[in-house]
Amino acid sequence: MADREIPKLSASQSRWGKLLKRIWHERGTVVGGVIAIFFFTIGILGLLGITPYPIIEQHPLDRLSAPDSSYWLGTDQFGRDVLSRIMKGTANSLQVAVLTVTISTIIGTIIGTVAGYFGGKTDNIIMRTMDIIFAFPALLLALLIVTILGQGLYNTVLAISIVYTPIFARVARGQVISVKEMEFVMAARSLGGGHFFIIRRHIIPNILPVMIVQVTLALSWALITEAGLSFLGLGTQQPEPSLGLELSTNRALAEIAPWLILYPGLAIMLMVLAFNLLGDGLRDLLDPRGRGH
């Protein structure tokens, strides 16, 4: 059986090597990757507290100062540095997005794999439950869960994770149903391979590329959902910043200090754009039939 697995491993390595080479020729994917790396760097700096000023430090004499050499993105109504708060806000928003997508990916992939591999009643029970959750609009369901559980970072993570788990479950199930009928899976089954071995060594590696595409797209959805919850006052709470909370707090000052909503909004837009470019580029790379569009 070991002899049969060696070519499979080599083929997998070759496929990933070719994928990495093709990524460099996809302009949109590279642009999205560069923007994403930039904001992750900003977020890490904000998380570590490496900001121009402490995020809660007030400068009363410089209230509502326009962007200048001292405050690159201006100050808010309390004299707090907008750049510093956007850096920490980016960290908080990305933290929520990454945690929620990680949880949703793991749970959704496990659920979808079990449903697709075993089929029958197991598939029906699992997927009908996922359909019930999926039937609710994402933001409204997240809003309901946060309202029940209470405000805060971890409740926001839990709420968004629940909302997006069915998407990963549906994608994983569809891929597993296709892969489990392939010859190498049947060969492994005929040679006495157990369910866990087949899923771990043959099913998961072959659905992984599609799940990676789904992860990049889901990051943009999670960012928008987190921003929406924070905007409504149910996500990150003051004095901690998040991009959605900055928009909500400063929206009344848009006319006299437009930079207070311009920069947080621009940060959300660019991050969503970056993850969408990455997702679209990877989808084209992994699905040659879609490259003609």
Contacts in CASP RR format, 6 or more apart in sequence:
PFRMAT RR
TARGET T0000
AUTHOR 0000-0000-0000
METHOD contacts of the structure
MODEL  1
MADREIPKLSASQSRWGKLLKRIWHERGTVVGGVIAIFFFTIGILGLLGI
TPYPIIEQHPLDRLSAPDSSYWLGTDQFGRDVLSRIMKGTANSLQVAVLT
VTISTIIGTIIGTVAGYFGGKTDNIIMRTMDIIFAFPALLLALLIVTILG
QGLYNTVLAISIVYTPIFARVARGQVISVKEMEFVMAARSLGGGHFFIIR
RHIIPNILPVMIVQVTLALSWALITEAGLSFLGLGTQQPEPSLGLELSTN
RALAEIAPWLILYPGLAIMLMVLAFNLLGDGLRDLLDPRGRGH
1 188 0 8 1.000
1 191 0 8 1.000
1 193 0 8 1.000
4 187 0 8 1.000
4 188 0 8 1.000
4 191 0 8 1.000
5 201 0 8 1.000
8 184 0 8 1.000
8 202 0 8 1.000
12 205 0 8 1.000
19 209 0 8 1.000
19 285 0 8 1.000
19 286 0 8 1.000
22 285 0 8 1.000
23 29 0 8 1.000
23 30 0 8 1.000
23 282 0 8 1.000
23 285 0 8 1.000
24 30 0 8 1.000
26 281 0 8 1.000
26 284 0 8 1.000
26 285 0 8 1.000
28 277 0 8 1.000
28 280 0 8 1.000
28 281 0 8 1.000
29 277 0 8 1.000
29 278 0 8 1.000
29 279 0 8 1.000
29 280 0 8 1.000
29 281 0 8 1.000
29 282 0 8 1.000
29 285 0 8 1.000
31 274 0 8 1.000
31 277 0 8 1.000
32 273 0 8 1.000
32 274 0 8 1.000
32 275 0 8 1.000
32 277 0 8 1.000
32 278 0 8 1.000
33 274 0 8 1.000
33 277 0 8 1.000
33 278 0 8 1.000
35 270 0 8 1.000
35 271 0 8 1.000
35 273 0 8 1.000
35 274 0 8 1.000
35 277 0 8 1.000
36 271 0 8 1.000
36 274 0 8 1.000
36 275 0 8 1.000
36 278 0 8 1.000
39 90 0 8 1.000
39 94 0 8 1.000
39 267 0 8 1.000
39 270 0 8 1.000
39 271 0 8 1.000
39 274 0 8 1.000
40 94 0 8 1.000
42 86 0 8 1.000
42 87 0 8 1.000
42 90 0 8 1.000
42 91 0 8 1.000
43 87 0 8 1.000
43 88 0 8 1.000
43 89 0 8 1.000
43 90 0 8 1.000
43 91 0 8 1.000
43 94 0 8 1.000
44 91 0 8 1.000
45 51 0 8 1.000
45 87 0 8 1.000
45 91 0 8 1.000
46 84 0 8 1.000
46 87 0 8 1.000
46 88 0 8 1.000
46 89 0 8 1.000
46 90 0 8 1.000
46 91 0 8 1.000
47 88 0 8 1.000
47 91 0 8 1.000
47 95 0 8 1.000
49 88 0 8 1.000
51 81 0 8 1.000
51 83 0 8 1.000
51 84 0 8 1.000
51 87 0 8 1.000
51 88 0 8 1.000
52 71 0 8 1.000
52 72 0 8 1.000
52 81 0 8 1.000
52 83 0 8 1.000
52 84 0 8 1.000
53 59 0 8 1.000
53 80 0 8 1.000
53 81 0 8 1.000
53 84 0 8 1.000
54 84 0 8 1.000
55 80 0 8 1.000
55 81 0 8 1.000
55 84 0 8 1.000
55 85 0 8 1.000
55 88 0 8 1.000
55 239 0 8 1.000
55 240 0 8 1.000
55 241 0 8 1.000
56 80 0 8 1.000
56 239 0 8 1.000
57 80 0 8 1.000
57 81 0 8 1.000
58 78 0 8 1.000
58 79 0 8 1.000
58 80 0 8 1.000
59 75 0 8 1.000
59 79 0 8 1.000
59 80 0 8 1.000
59 81 0 8 1.000
60 78 0 8 1.000
60 79 0 8 1.000
62 70 0 8 1.000
62 71 0 8 1.000
62 75 0 8 1.000
62 79 0 8 1.000
63 75 0 8 1.000
63 76 0 8 1.000
63 77 0 8 1.000
63 78 0 8 1.000
63 79 0 8 1.000
64 75 0 8 1.000
64 76 0 8 1.000
64 77 0 8 1.000
64 79 0 8 1.000
64 253 0 8 1.000
64 256 0 8 1.000
64 257 0 8 1.000
65 71 0 8 1.000
65 74 0 8 1.000
65 75 0 8 1.000
65 79 0 8 1.000
66 74 0 8 1.000
66 257 0 8 1.000
66 259 0 8 1.000
67 73 0 8 1.000
67 74 0 8 1.000
67 259 0 8 1.000
68 74 0 8 1.000
71 81 0 8 1.000
71 82 0 8 1.000
71 83 0 8 1.000
72 83 0 8 1.000
73 81 0 8 1.000
73 82 0 8 1.000
73 83 0 8 1.000
73 86 0 8 1.000
73 259 0 8 1.000
73 263 0 8 1.000
74 81 0 8 1.000
74 82 0 8 1.000
74 83 0 8 1.000
74 259 0 8 1.000
75 81 0 8 1.000
75 82 0 8 1.000
76 82 0 8 1.000
76 85 0 8 1.000
76 249 0 8 1.000
76 250 0 8 1.000
76 253 0 8 1.000
76 257 0 8 1.000
76 260 0 8 1.000
77 250 0 8 1.000
77 253 0 8 1.000
77 257 0 8 1.000
82 259 0 8 1.000
82 260 0 8 1.000
82 263 0 8 1.000
83 263 0 8 1.000
85 241 0 8 1.000
85 246 0 8 1.000
86 241 0 8 1.000
86 243 0 8 1.000
86 246 0 8 1.000
86 263 0 8 1.000
86 264 0 8 1.000
86 267 0 8 1.000
88 240 0 8 1.000
88 241 0 8 1.000
89 236 0 8 1.000
89 240 0 8 1.000
89 241 0 8 1.000
89 242 0 8 1.000
89 243 0 8 1.000
89 245 0 8 1.000
89 246 0 8 1.000
90 243 0 8 1.000
90 267 0 8 1.000
90 271 0 8 1.000
92 153 0 8 1.000
92 236 0 8 1.000
92 240 0 8 1.000
92 241 0 8 1.000
92 242 0 8 1.000
93 223 0 8 1.000
93 226 0 8 1.000
93 227 0 8 1.000
93 230 0 8 1.000
93 236 0 8 1.000
93 242 0 8 1.000
93 243 0 8 1.000
93 244 0 8 1.000
93 268 0 8 1.000
93 271 0 8 1.000
94 223 0 8 1.000
94 271 0 8 1.000
95 153 0 8 1.000
96 153 0 8 1.000
96 156 0 8 1.000
96 157 0 8 1.000
96 160 0 8 1.000
96 222 0 8 1.000
96 226 0 8 1.000
96 236 0 8 1.000
96 242 0 8 1.000
97 219 0 8 1.000
97 222 0 8 1.000
97 223 0 8 1.000
97 226 0 8 1.000
98 219 0 8 1.000
99 157 0 8 1.000
99 161 0 8 1.000
100 157 0 8 1.000
100 160 0 8 1.000
100 161 0 8 1.000
100 164 0 8 1.000
100 222 0 8 1.000
100 226 0 8 1.000
101 164 0 8 1.000
101 215 0 8 1.000
101 218 0 8 1.000
101 219 0 8 1.000
101 222 0 8 1.000
103 157 0 8 1.000
103 161 0 8 1.000
103 165 0 8 1.000
104 160 0 8 1.000
104 161 0 8 1.000
104 164 0 8 1.000
104 165 0 8 1.000
104 167 0 8 1.000
104 168 0 8 1.000
104 218 0 8 1.000
105 168 0 8 1.000
105 211 0 8 1.000
105 214 0 8 1.000
105 215 0 8 1.000
105 218 0 8 1.000
107 161 0 8 1.000
107 165 0 8 1.000
107 168 0 8 1.000
107 169 0 8 1.000
108 165 0 8 1.000
108 166 0 8 1.000
108 168 0 8 1.000
108 169 0 8 1.000
108 172 0 8 1.000
109 168 0 8 1.000
109 169 0 8 1.000
109 172 0 8 1.000
109 204 0 8 1.000
109 207 0 8 1.000
109 211 0 8 1.000
111 126 0 8 1.000
111 130 0 8 1.000
111 165 0 8 1.000
111 169 0 8 1.000
111 172 0 8 1.000
112 126 0 8 1.000
112 127 0 8 1.000
112 168 0 8 1.000
112 169 0 8 1.000
112 170 0 8 1.000
112 172 0 8 1.000
112 173 0 8 1.000
112 174 0 8 1.000
112 176 0 8 1.000
113 172 0 8 1.000
113 173 0 8 1.000
113 176 0 8 1.000
113 199 0 8 1.000
113 203 0 8 1.000
113 204 0 8 1.000
113 207 0 8 1.000
114 122 0 8 1.000
114 126 0 8 1.000
115 122 0 8 1.000
115 123 0 8 1.000
115 126 0 8 1.000
115 127 0 8 1.000
115 169 0 8 1.000
115 173 0 8 1.000
115 176 0 8 1.000
116 123 0 8 1.000
116 172 0 8 1.000
116 173 0 8 1.000
116 174 0 8 1.000
116 176 0 8 1.000
116 177 0 8 1.000
116 180 0 8 1.000
117 176 0 8 1.000
117 180 0 8 1.000
117 195 0 8 1.000
117 199 0 8 1.000
117 203 0 8 1.000
118 195 0 8 1.000
123 173 0 8 1.000
126 169 0 8 1.000
127 169 0 8 1.000
127 170 0 8 1.000
127 173 0 8 1.000
130 165 0 8 1.000
130 166 0 8 1.000
130 169 0 8 1.000
130 170 0 8 1.000
131 166 0 8 1.000
133 141 0 8 1.000
133 162 0 8 1.000
133 163 0 8 1.000
133 165 0 8 1.000
133 166 0 8 1.000
134 166 0 8 1.000
134 167 0 8 1.000
134 170 0 8 1.000
136 144 0 8 1.000
136 163 0 8 1.000
138 163 0 8 1.000
138 164 0 8 1.000
138 221 0 8 1.000
138 225 0 8 1.000
139 225 0 8 1.000
139 228 0 8 1.000
139 229 0 8 1.000
141 159 0 8 1.000
141 162 0 8 1.000
141 163 0 8 1.000
142 156 0 8 1.000
142 159 0 8 1.000
142 160 0 8 1.000
142 162 0 8 1.000
142 163 0 8 1.000
142 225 0 8 1.000
142 229 0 8 1.000
143 229 0 8 1.000
143 232 0 8 1.000
143 234 0 8 1.000
145 155 0 8 1.000
145 158 0 8 1.000
145 159 0 8 1.000
145 162 0 8 1.000
145 163 0 8 1.000
146 152 0 8 1.000
146 155 0 8 1.000
146 156 0 8 1.000
146 159 0 8 1.000
146 229 0 8 1.000
146 234 0 8 1.000
146 235 0 8 1.000
147 234 0 8 1.000
149 155 0 8 1.000
149 158 0 8 1.000
149 159 0 8 1.000
150 234 0 8 1.000
151 233 0 8 1.000
151 234 0 8 1.000
151 235 0 8 1.000
151 237 0 8 1.000
152 234 0 8 1.000
152 235 0 8 1.000
152 236 0 8 1.000
152 237 0 8 1.000
153 235 0 8 1.000
153 236 0 8 1.000
155 235 0 8 1.000
156 226 0 8 1.000
156 229 0 8 1.000
156 230 0 8 1.000
156 234 0 8 1.000
156 235 0 8 1.000
156 236 0 8 1.000
159 229 0 8 1.000
160 222 0 8 1.000
160 225 0 8 1.000
160 226 0 8 1.000
160 229 0 8 1.000
163 225 0 8 1.000
164 218 0 8 1.000
164 221 0 8 1.000
164 222 0 8 1.000
167 214 0 8 1.000
167 218 0 8 1.000
168 211 0 8 1.000
168 214 0 8 1.000
168 218 0 8 1.000
171 210 0 8 1.000
171 211 0 8 1.000
171 214 0 8 1.000
172 207 0 8 1.000
172 211 0 8 1.000
175 206 0 8 1.000
175 207 0 8 1.000
175 210 0 8 1.000
175 211 0 8 1.000
176 203 0 8 1.000
176 207 0 8 1.000
179 185 0 8 1.000
179 202 0 8 1.000
179 203 0 8 1.000
179 206 0 8 1.000
179 207 0 8 1.000
180 203 0 8 1.000
182 206 0 8 1.000
184 202 0 8 1.000
185 198 0 8 1.000
185 202 0 8 1.000
185 203 0 8 1.000
188 197 0 8 1.000
188 198 0 8 1.000
188 201 0 8 1.000
188 202 0 8 1.000
189 198 0 8 1.000
209 282 0 8 1.000
209 286 0 8 1.000
210 286 0 8 1.000
212 282 0 8 1.000
213 279 0 8 1.000
213 282 0 8 1.000
213 283 0 8 1.000
213 286 0 8 1.000
216 275 0 8 1.000
216 278 0 8 1.000
216 279 0 8 1.000
216 282 0 8 1.000
217 275 0 8 1.000
217 276 0 8 1.000
217 279 0 8 1.000
219 275 0 8 1.000
220 271 0 8 1.000
220 272 0 8 1.000
220 275 0 8 1.000
220 276 0 8 1.000
223 268 0 8 1.000
223 271 0 8 1.000
223 272 0 8 1.000
223 275 0 8 1.000
224 268 0 8 1.000
224 272 0 8 1.000
226 235 0 8 1.000
226 242 0 8 1.000
226 244 0 8 1.000
227 242 0 8 1.000
227 243 0 8 1.000
227 244 0 8 1.000
227 247 0 8 1.000
227 268 0 8 1.000
228 244 0 8 1.000
229 235 0 8 1.000
230 236 0 8 1.000
230 242 0 8 1.000
230 243 0 8 1.000
230 244 0 8 1.000
230 245 0 8 1.000
230 248 0 8 1.000
231 244 0 8 1.000
231 245 0 8 1.000
231 247 0 8 1.000
231 248 0 8 1.000
232 248 0 8 1.000
233 245 0 8 1.000
233 248 0 8 1.000
235 242 0 8 1.000
235 245 0 8 1.000
236 242 0 8 1.000
236 245 0 8 1.000
237 245 0 8 1.000
238 245 0 8 1.000
238 249 0 8 1.000
243 264 0 8 1.000
243 265 0 8 1.000
243 267 0 8 1.000
243 268 0 8 1.000
244 264 0 8 1.000
244 268 0 8 1.000
246 260 0 8 1.000
246 261 0 8 1.000
246 264 0 8 1.000
247 261 0 8 1.000
247 264 0 8 1.000
247 265 0 8 1.000
247 268 0 8 1.000
250 257 0 8 1.000
250 260 0 8 1.000
250 261 0 8 1.000
250 264 0 8 1.000
251 261 0 8 1.000
253 260 0 8 1.000
253 261 0 8 1.000
254 260 0 8 1.000
254 261 0 8 1.000
283 290 0 8 1.000
284 290 0 8 1.000
284 291 0 8 1.000
END
